[in-house]
């Protein structure tokens, strides 16, 4: 049985297309008390049910969960910024990874609109 949190995490992974760590999931989807434990448990269960895949980041040792394409280490750093915006109470109304500007002359790592 998929919990409401499982559905939220899966939809987030589908929409954003980046991977997620336990700490990032804790910051974005769970109440502060015991958030890390809940996130770890839900992501582990989703992996055991073959809903998501995982790998260990060789630089940080963190487990990164994802759906399709294995995310880069850089993508994980971008998602750390996103997760911290959510954790401090911002509402992210738009997010796009690797935005290009001025006909491809400039490239940003990500673009977010927050409230």
N, C-alpha and C positions, 0 to 999 in steps of 0.2 A: 504494500500500500504506500502510495506517495503522499507525503505530508504537504501542507501548504508551503512550507519553507522549501521543500524539494522542488515544487513547481516554480517557485519564484527564482530559485538558483538556476534551474534548467533553462527557464525563459531568458534570464539574464545572459547565460552562456550562449544561447542561440542568437540573441539580438546583438550582443557586443562582439562575439566571435573571438574573444580572448580567453585565456585560462583564468582560474581563480585559486588562490591559496586558502588555507583554513583561516588564517588571520583576516584576509580580505572579506571572506564570507561572514566571519564573526562581526566585523565592523559594519557591514551593509545589511545583514538580514536578521540578526538576533539581538535580543535585549542584552544590555551590558553585563548583567550578572550571569556568569557561566557561559557567556557567548562563545568563547573558544571551544569549550567542550561540546556544546550543541552543534556548532559548525563542523567540528571534526567528525562527530558521530553521523550527521546527515550526509556529508560528502563521502564518508567511508561506505555507508549503506548504498548510496547511489552508485558508487563504483562496484560494489559487490553484486549489485543487480544489473551490471553492465550498461547502465544509463550514461555513464561518463568514463573517461579514461584518465590515467594519471601518469606523471613522471616526476622525478626529483631533479630540481634545479641544482646543477653541480657547483654553482657559485655560492648559493645561500643555504643549500640543504633542505629548502622548503619543498613540499609536495605541491605540484600544480595540477589541478583537475581541469579537464577540457572535454569538448564533445568530438570535434572532427580533427582540425589541424592543430598539431602541437605548437603552442605559442612560443615565441622567442623570449629570451630573458629580458629584452628591452620592453616587450609588451607587458611583462609582469611588473616592471617598474612604472609604466604608465598606469596600470590598474591600481597600483598602490596610491597614486595621487587621487584617482577617482574614488577609491574606497575611503580615503581620509576626508574628502569633501562630504561624502554621505555621513560619515561618523560624527562630524561636527555640526550637522544639521542642514546642510545645503540640499536643495532639490535640483538634481541634474535633469534638465528638460531636454537636452540634446547632447549626444556624444558621438564623435566619429574619430576613428583611429586613422592616423597618417593622412592628414588633410593637405591638399596641394593648393597653392595660391598663385595668382598672376600667371596663368597659363603654364603652370608647372615650374616656374622660375624659383619658387620657394616651397619648402615642405615643412610642415609642423608635425611633431610626433602625434598630437591629438588636438581635437577642438571640442570644447565643452561650453554649453550655455548653462549657467547655474543661477538659481534664485535664492 
